[in-house]
Amino acid sequence: MIEKNVILFVRGEQQFEQGEPEVTELMTEGVMTLAEDGEITLTYQETELTGMEGTTTAFSIRDDTVALTRTGLINSQLVFQRGRRNSSLYETPWGTMQVDVFTNRLVYQLDSRGGVLEIKFSISVDHQVTGENQFKIRVRESGR
């Protein structure tokens, strides 16, 4: 297993039916772990900017599946597989809800030097679509 300190450029976008998209951009230090079985994990601490301070976020990438796991103030695991719907529980300090995600796009190109991960998906809460979302994460080694 290889573990590297990295810089992550995270851009999250939420588009609701009415209004302009909400965009959050974050540049933060994190860790990229490359396992012998080919799984790549990107881990970082959320900040006040994202409204999730006190939460650790990890994207685990393996083959055609990305799992987004949050632990701490917010606890959840969302699973993304292009063209598939996955359900999970999303725990917040204000309560727990069932969330379904349908992944429209999932592409990544990552290696030991960094790369990019892009996910576009829709979220449904209680079977009602609440909006279109996307993550675009650029990764580079610290010190490069």
ChimeraX attribute file (.defattr): number of C-alpha atoms within 10 A of each C-alpha:
attribute: neighborCount
match mode: 1-to-1
recipient: residues
	/A:1	10
	/A:2	10
	/A:3	14
	/A:4	17
	/A:5	16
	/A:6	25
	/A:7	21
	/A:8	25
	/A:9	16
	/A:10	18
	/A:11	16
	/A:12	19
	/A:13	16
	/A:14	19
	/A:15	16
	/A:16	14
	/A:17	10
	/A:18	7
	/A:19	7
	/A:20	9
	/A:21	15
	/A:22	11
	/A:23	13
	/A:24	13
	/A:25	15
	/A:26	15
	/A:27	13
	/A:28	14
	/A:29	17
	/A:30	21
	/A:31	20
	/A:32	28
	/A:33	20
	/A:34	20
	/A:35	12
	/A:36	9
	/A:37	8
	/A:38	13
	/A:39	15
	/A:40	22
	/A:41	19
	/A:42	22
	/A:43	21
	/A:44	19
	/A:45	18
	/A:46	19
	/A:47	14
	/A:48	8
	/A:49	10
	/A:50	11
	/A:51	10
	/A:52	17
	/A:53	14
	/A:54	14
	/A:55	18
	/A:56	18
	/A:57	22
	/A:58	21
	/A:59	20
	/A:60	19
	/A:61	20
	/A:62	13
	/A:63	10
	/A:64	11
	/A:65	15
	/A:66	24
	/A:67	16
	/A:68	18
	/A:69	18
	/A:70	23
	/A:71	15
	/A:72	16
	/A:73	15
	/A:74	19
	/A:75	17
	/A:76	18
	/A:77	19
	/A:78	18
	/A:79	21
	/A:80	25
	/A:81	20
	/A:82	17
	/A:83	11
	/A:84	12
	/A:85	17
	/A:86	14
	/A:87	17
	/A:88	14
	/A:89	14
	/A:90	18
	/A:91	18
	/A:92	14
	/A:93	8
	/A:94	7
	/A:95	7
	/A:96	13
	/A:97	13
	/A:98	13
	/A:99	21
	/A:100	23
	/A:101	23
	/A:102	21
	/A:103	22
	/A:104	18
	/A:105	14
	/A:106	19
	/A:107	15
	/A:108	17
	/A:109	10
	/A:110	17
	/A:111	14
	/A:112	16
	/A:113	13
	/A:114	18
	/A:115	15
	/A:116	17
	/A:117	19
	/A:118	17
	/A:119	20
	/A:120	21
	/A:121	23
	/A:122	18
	/A:123	21
	/A:124	17
	/A:125	15
	/A:126	11
	/A:127	10
	/A:128	10
	/A:129	16
	/A:130	16
	/A:131	16
	/A:132	20
	/A:133	21
	/A:134	20
	/A:135	19
	/A:136	18
	/A:137	20
	/A:138	20
	/A:139	25
	/A:140	22
	/A:141	18
	/A:142	15
	/A:143	7
	/A:144	7
